[in-house]
Amino acid sequence: MTDQTQHPRSNRHLRSILLVPAILVGIAACGDDSKSSATTVAAAATAAPTTAAPAATAAPTTAAPTTAAPATTAAPAPTTAAATETSAAAAAAGAGTAVAVTESEFKIEGVSPTMTAGDYTFNVTNTGNFPHNLIISGPGVDNQKTEKLTAGTSGSLTVTLQPGTYEFYCGVPTHKGKGMDLTVTVA
């Protein structure tokens, strides 16, 4: 009977130890298509053992969720604040027509497939559970992007669209292929 009581506890302890580094590597792997993703993954892999050690010494079932929740909760506040400052600065400068964009798994909404040439500020909100960003590429716009937005955060991107065809997509690995890719024609 003692073996049955300890067996589930030891499994939970082992899952807690393995889950924290796996989550960190998974989050780091959700970077954009740039070379900085590799640096982020390497940094997360280096940081994972440091994060896992306190979880192993604390209570197994409560350490991982308690450790993970503040990191997720704390990260959006600076991102949202920075996005608000960027949006306010762009609005003060008269940066162009504001377009509200939402991103979630795995779609981009709010962008019309046809637009007129001019200055636009795309105010992007991540309503999904995974990190996303918005990248725009086309005539005169060379892969301009928002920062990676965690769940519930917002950012903005101001561009001048010229006549031609543009691609709007999420640069997080695999997201573009899962449907987060739009073609926009500007006249």
C-alpha positions in Angstrom: 0.0 0.0 0.0 2.9 2.3 0.7 4.2 1.8 -2.9 0.8 2.9 -4.3 0.7 6.0 -2.2 4.3 7.1 -3.1 4.1 6.2 -6.8 1.7 9.0 -7.8 3.6 11.5 -5.7 6.9 10.6 -7.3 5.3 10.8 -10.7 4.0 14.3 -10.0 7.5 15.3 -8.7 9.2 14.0 -11.8 6.6 15.8 -14.0 7.2 19.0 -12.2 10.9 18.8 -12.7 10.6 18.0 -16.4 7.7 20.4 -17.1 9.4 23.7 -16.2 12.4 23.4 -18.6 10.1 22.1 -21.3 7.8 25.1 -21.0 10.7 27.5 -21.0 12.2 25.9 -24.2 8.8 25.8 -25.8 8.2 29.5 -25.1 11.7 30.4 -26.3 11.1 28.4 -29.5 8.0 30.6 -30.3 10.3 33.4 -31.6 10.1 34.9 -35.0 11.8 33.8 -38.2 14.9 35.9 -37.5 18.3 34.6 -36.3 17.6 36.0 -32.8 15.3 32.9 -32.3 18.3 30.7 -32.0 19.9 32.9 -29.5 16.7 33.0 -27.4 16.5 29.2 -27.5 20.1 28.9 -26.4 19.5 31.4 -23.6 16.4 29.5 -22.5 18.2 26.2 -22.5 20.9 27.7 -20.4 18.4 29.2 -18.0 16.2 26.1 -17.8 18.4 24.2 -15.3 18.6 27.3 -13.0 14.8 27.6 -13.1 14.3 23.9 -12.6 16.5 23.7 -9.5 14.2 25.8 -7.2 11.2 23.7 -8.4 12.9 20.5 -7.3 13.6 21.8 -3.8 10.1 23.3 -3.3 6.8 21.3 -2.9 6.5 19.4 -6.2 2.9 20.0 -7.0 2.8 23.7 -6.2 6.2 24.9 -7.2 5.9 24.6 -11.0 2.4 26.4 -11.3 3.4 29.1 -8.8 6.7 29.7 -10.6 5.2 29.7 -14.1 2.2 31.9 -13.3 4.0 35.1 -12.1 6.4 34.9 -15.1 3.4 34.8 -17.5 1.5 37.5 -15.6 4.5 39.8 -15.2 5.6 39.7 -18.8 2.5 41.3 -20.4 2.5 44.4 -18.2 5.8 45.9 -19.7 4.8 44.8 -23.2 1.4 46.5 -22.9 3.0 49.6 -21.4 5.6 49.8 -24.2 2.9 49.2 -26.9 0.7 51.9 -25.3 3.7 54.4 -25.4 4.4 53.4 -29.0 0.7 53.8 -30.0 0.5 57.1 -28.2 3.6 58.4 -29.9 2.4 57.2 -33.3 -1.0 58.8 -32.8 0.6 62.1 -31.7 2.7 62.1 -34.8 -0.4 61.6 -37.0 0.9 58.3 -38.2 -2.0 57.4 -40.4 -5.2 55.5 -40.5 -5.6 53.2 -37.4 -6.5 49.6 -38.1 -7.5 47.3 -35.3 -6.0 43.8 -35.8 -6.5 40.7 -33.7 -4.4 37.6 -33.8 -5.2 34.2 -32.3 -4.7 30.6 -33.1 -4.3 30.5 -36.1 -5.8 33.6 -37.8 -5.3 37.3 -38.4 -8.5 39.4 -38.3 -9.3 43.0 -39.1 -7.1 43.5 -42.2 -9.0 44.0 -45.4 -7.8 42.1 -48.5 -7.9 45.4 -50.4 -6.7 48.7 -49.1 -5.8 52.1 -50.6 -2.3 53.5 -50.5 -1.3 55.6 -47.5 0.0 55.6 -44.0 -1.5 53.0 -41.6 -1.0 52.2 -37.9 -1.9 48.6 -37.3 -2.9 48.2 -33.6 -2.4 44.5 -33.0 -3.9 42.6 -30.0 -3.1 39.0 -29.2 -6.4 37.4 -28.2 -5.0 33.9 -28.4 -3.1 31.7 -25.9 0.2 31.6 -27.7 2.7 34.4 -28.6 2.2 36.0 -32.0 3.5 39.0 -34.0 2.6 40.7 -37.2 5.1 41.1 -40.1 4.3 43.1 -43.2 6.3 42.8 -46.4 5.7 44.4 -49.8 6.7 47.4 -51.9 8.6 49.8 -49.7 8.0 47.7 -46.5 10.7 45.2 -45.9 9.6 42.7 -43.2 8.5 45.4 -40.7 7.1 43.7 -37.5 5.6 44.1 -34.1 7.4 42.7 -31.1 6.3 39.2 -30.1 3.1 39.7 -28.2 2.2 37.3 -25.4 -1.4 36.4 -24.7 -3.6 39.4 -23.9 -1.0 42.0 -24.9 -1.0 44.6 -27.7 1.5 46.4 -29.9 1.4 48.6 -33.0 3.2 48.9 -36.3 3.1 52.0 -38.5 3.9 51.6 -42.3 3.3 53.5 -45.5 1.6 51.2 -48.0 2.3 51.9 -51.7 0.3 50.3 -54.6 1.2 46.6 -54.9 0.8 43.3 -53.2 1.7 42.8 -49.5 2.0 39.8 -47.2 0.8 40.1 -43.6 1.8 37.1 -41.5 2.8 35.9 -38.1 6.5 35.2 -37.8 6.3 32.7 -35.0 7.6 29.4 -36.3 4.8 27.2 -37.9 2.1 29.9 -37.4 2.3 31.2 -41.0 1.8 27.7 -42.4 -1.2 27.1 -40.1 -3.2 30.0 -41.7 -1.7 33.2 -40.2 -0.9 34.6 -43.6 -2.8 37.2 -45.6 -2.3 38.7 -49.1 -3.4 42.3 -49.3 -3.7 44.3 -52.5 -3.1 48.0 -52.2 -4.4 50.3 -55.0 
